Amino acid sequence: MWRYAEVLPINPDHAVTLQEGGTPLVELPRLAARFGIGRLWLKDEGRNPTASFKDRLASLIVSRAKEVGAPVVTIASSGNAGAALAAYAARAGLDCVIFTMANVPDAMKLQMQVTGAKLVATPLPGDRWTLMQACVERFGWYPASNYSTPPLGSNPFGVEGYKTIAYEIAQDLDWEVPDWVAFPVCYGDGLWGATKGFQEMMDLGLTGRRPRMIAGEIFGSLESALDQALPNAATVPARPSVAVSIATGRSTYQALHALRVSDGIAVSVPEDRVLLELQQLLATTEGLYVEPSSVTSLAAVRQLASAGRLGPTDRIVAITTATGLKDPAATAKVLSPIPTVSPDMDALLAALKSSYGFDPS
C-alpha cells in the first residue's frame, strides 16, 4: 500500500506497516457466465495480513497515532477493524482497547485478543460508542472508528488508505478502469475511499473516467435514501444477520455521497440464505472462500444482472473484504456432515453417492 505514499496523508518515514495491500485481482469467468455479464473480477482483500481490508485503515490510523504521540488507540468493532487495529498497535508498540459485542463470532474475538488488545464487550452496539467517547475525552486515546450517533464513518486518516484499492484496480487493469465497482457496505469507509481514489486518478491524468459504484448492503439504508432523494442515509429496521460485519440500520453521508457523485446504485440483500448460498457458489465455482458480509458485493451484482441493469458488455470489479475463516461457524451450519466410512470400497462409493451425489464410475 505504501508504494502510493505520495497520495497518502502520512509521512512514509512514520509508516507502521505489515506489508498490507497489493491484493490480487482475480477474474471470475465462470461466475460472469452464470450472471450473464461481460467480465467480472474479484479484488480479494482477504489476502491482507489480518485477512481483511481493514489493514489499510489500521496502517494509516496507527501511523498517525504514533505521529501525534497518542498513548492508546481505541475502536468500536464487530471484528475485522478491531483485529486489524490490534495487530498494527502491537507492531507499533501501542496499547489498544477495543469495544465489541458479546455476539461477535469467536474467531474474530480470538483474533482481536491474541495480539494483545484489551477487549471488552457491551450489551448494545451504541453502548460501545458511549464508553469509547468517554475514554477519548478523558484519557486522550486516539479513535480509529466512529463513536457518534448518527454514525459518520471511521477516522478520516484511515479512510484515505482505501484510496489505494482504487489505484491497485486501475494499475492491474493497465489504467483502464472498469465500468462498475461493487463494495459490501456498512458505513461506507471503503466505498468512499475508493471513490475518492478513482477521482484523484482522473485529476492526475492517470485515467480518463471513473467507474460507477455499487453498494451491497443488508437492510437498505442507502437504497431507501436514494429512492426517496433524502439528504442523508435513511434509518431502516435492522435485525441480527449472518453478515455481522455490516448489519446496520443506518449508513452514513459519506457512503450516500459516494453513490451520488459516481451515479451509483445501492442494492439490499437482507436474506442470510442468499449470502450463504452465494458464499458456497463462489467457493465451489471459483475456489475462493470469503466471509458472508463480503459476498454482498457479488449478490448486488447478481441482482442487478438479473434485473437487466448489467449486461454482456459490462466490466465489473467486486470487492470482497475478508476471508471466510473470520466466521467459519456460519458456513458450517449449512454444510453437510462429513461421512465416516470403513476401509471398504463399497462403503466409500455408497458414502460418496449418498452424501454428495458423486459417482466416480
N, C-alpha and C positions, 0 to 999 in steps of 0.2 A: 504493500500500500504506500509506503513512504517513498517509492520512486516518483510519486506525484507530489512530492513535498512542496513544490513551487505553488500549488493551488490549495495548500492546507494552511490553517491559521497558527500553526505552532512551529517554532524554530526546530528544524530536524536534529540539531545538536541536543535537544531535550527529549527526543523521542523515546518513549517506552514501548518496546515492540517485542512481539513473539513471532515475527515474520507473517503477520496476517495479510490477507489479500492475495491477489494472483490466483483466485479460484477458477476452476475450469468452466468453460462454456461448452456444454455437451449437446450436440444435435440429437434430436429425438425423432427420427424418421418414421418409426412405426406408430408412435402416438400422433404425429402430424397427419398420417394417413387415416387413422381412426377418426380424428376430429374433422377431417376434410379441409385442412388448411395447408398453405404453401410450404413454409419451413418453420420449424419450431426448435428453439434451443432452450436448454435449462442452465441457468447460472447457479452452480451448486455451492452455496455458501456454507454448507455443512463441512466443507474441507478446511475451514479456518481452524486455528489452534485449539479453541474450546468448542469447536463444532457448530458455531453459528455465526451469522453476520454481525452479531453484537460485538465481536472482537474489533471491528473497525471503529465503532463508537468508543469502546473502552480504551483503546490505544490513545485516541485523541484526548479523552477526558483525564486519564491518569497522567498523561504527559503535561496537560495544562495544570493539574493539581500540583504536580511537582514544581512546575514553573512558578506558581504563585505561593509555594510553601505551605500548602494545606496539610494539616496533621492527619486527617482521616478522609476517606472517600465513602460516600453512602449512596444507597439506591433503594427504591421500592421495586421489587421484581418478582415475577412469577417463575423465573428460572434462567432463561438464556442470558439476559443482560446481567443478572447477578453473578452467574458463573463467569462471564467474561470479565466483569469488573474485579471480582475476587482474584482471578488469575493475574491480571495486569497490576493490581495493587501489590500482590506478592512479588511480582517481578520488580516493582519499583521500591519495595521495602516500606510500603504504606499500610496502615491499618484500614480495614474495610468492614463496615457494618451494613447488613442487608436486612430490609424489612420485607417479609414474604407472607404467604398464607399457608394454612395447615394443609389445604387440599392440593398443593403443588406436587407433581409426580416425585416419587422417591429418588429417581435417578438425578433429577435436577437439584433436589436438596443436597444430595451427596456431592455433586459437582461443585456447588457453592461452598460447602463446608470444607472439602478436602484441601483447598488451597489456603485455608486459614481465616476465612471470613467469619465474623461474628453474626450468626444468622438467628433472627427472631421472627416469630410468626404472630399475626394478628387475626382476630375473628373475621373482620370485614376488610375488603380492599381499601376503603377510604381511611381506615384506622392507620394504615401504613404511612399515608401522606401526613396525617396529623403528627405522628411521632417524628417522622423524618424532618418536617419543617421545624419542629421544636428543637431538634438537635442541631440543625443547620444554624438556626438563630442563636442558640445558647452557646454552642461549642465551636462554631466556625467550621463545621465539617463541609467538605466540598460535595455538592449534589450532582449526581450523574443523571437522575431522572426527574420527571415531573413530580411535584408534590402539591399542586393546586387543583381546585375544583371550580369550573370545569377544566379538564386537562389541557395543557399547552403543548406537550411533547417533551423530549429529553433535552439535556444540556446542549445548547447550540454548537459548542465546540465539537461535541461528539457527532452531531448530525452532519457536520462537514465531512466526516470520514466516509459517509455513504456516497458522497460525490464520486469516490473512486470506483464504485461499482459501475457507474455510467462510463467513466474513462476506460475501464477494462473491457466492457462490452464493445465500445466503439473501436478500440485498438484491435481486439480479437477479430472483428469483422472488417478489418482494413479500413476503418474510419467511415464505413457505410452503415449508418445507424439503422436499426430495424424499424418497422412500421409501428410496432407496439411493444411495450414493456409492461409486464404484469407483476405486481407485488402482492404478497399477503399483507394485510394492513390492520393495525390496531390504532395507534396514534399517528402513524404515517411518517415516522422519522426517516425510514429508508426510502419511502416513496418521494418525500420532499427532497431529501438529499440527492437522490439520483436525478430528479427533475432539474434541480439546480445545476448538477454536473453537466447534463446534456445542454442546458442553456449556456453555460460557460464555454463549452466547446464550440458552440456556434459563434459566440462573441469573440473567441480567439481565432476563428477562421479554420478550425480543425475539421469541422463538419458543416454541411450545408443546411441541415434541418435537425429537428428533434423529434423523437417518437411521441405518439400518443400513449398516455399512461392508463393502466388498468389497475383498479384497487379491488382485490378479492377480500371481502370482509365477511364476518359471520352474521351479524344481526341487521345490517343495513343502515347504519348511521349516515354514511356518506351518500348512499343511494337515495335515501329519503331527502337529504339536503339538496341534492341535485334535482330530484323530481319536483321539489317544492320551491326551488330557487331561494333557499334560505341563505342568510349571510354567514352562518356558521354551521358546524356539524350538528345534526339532529340528535336528540336523546330518544332512544328507542328501547323497548323491553329487551332484557338480556336474561340468560339462564346459564346454568352450567353446560359446558361444551367440551368435547374431546380436544378442541383447538384451544387449549388453556392459555397459550401464549398471546392470543389475540381476541379473546372473547369479551369484548367491551360493548356496552350500550351507548357509548359516546366517543366519537373520534375527535379530531382536532381541526382547527382552522388551517394549519399548515397542510394537512392531507387534502382538505377540500380545495385549497388554493392550488395545490399541485395538479389536481384534476382539471380545474378550470383553465389554468394557463396552458395546459397541454391538450385541451379539447379531449379530456379523458373520460373514462367510464368507471362507475362503481358497480360491482356485482355482489350480491349477498348469497352466501352458501351456508345456511343455518343447520343443515342436517348432518349429524355425526356419521350416518351410514354412507352418505355421499363422499365425505372426506376419507373415511377408512377404505371404501371401495376403490377410490382413485389412488390412495396410497399403495394399495396392493397392485393395482393395474400398472402404475409406474414401476414398481419393483419387478413384477413378473415380465413386463414388456421391454423395459429398458435397463433393468438391473440397478436402479437407484432407489434407496430407502431413505425417505425423508419424514420428518415429524408431521403429524396430522395438520397442524397450523400451516405448515409450509405449502401443502397442496392446494390451499385456497387460490393461489395464483393460477394453477393449472385448471382447477374447477371453474374459475371465472372464464378462462379461455375456452374451455369446452362448452360452457353455456352460451357464450357469445357466438361461437361457431354454429351451434345447434340452432340459434335464432337467426342465422344468416348474416350476422354483423361482422364476421370474419370469414375469409374465403381462401380459395386456392392460390391467390397471388400475394397473400399477406406473409410477411416475415416477422416472427414474434419471438421475444425472449421472455421466459417465465423465470422469476427468481424464486428459488426455494431457500429458506432462511436457516434451516437447521437439520441435522441428521435425525433419522427415526430413533436412534439409540437414546435420544433425550427422554423418550417416553415409550419404551418397548412394551409396557404393560397394556397400553391402549391397543396396540396391534395384536398382542397375544390373545385378547378376548375374542377376536374374530377369526383366528386361525384354527384349523382342525387339530385334534390331538395327534401326537406322533404315535404311530402303531409300534408295538413291541412284538417281534417275531422270533420264533425259534430258528436255529440254523438249518433250515429246510427250504428247498427251492419252491415247493408248492405253497408253503406258508408265506414266503416272500411275495410270490406272484399274487396270491389272494389278497394280501395286505395292500399291495400297490394298486390293485384294481378297486378294492372296497374303499380305501381312504382317499385315493387320488384320481380314480378313473383311468389309470395308466396301465396299458397292456404292452409290454415290450416285445411280445412275439409277433 
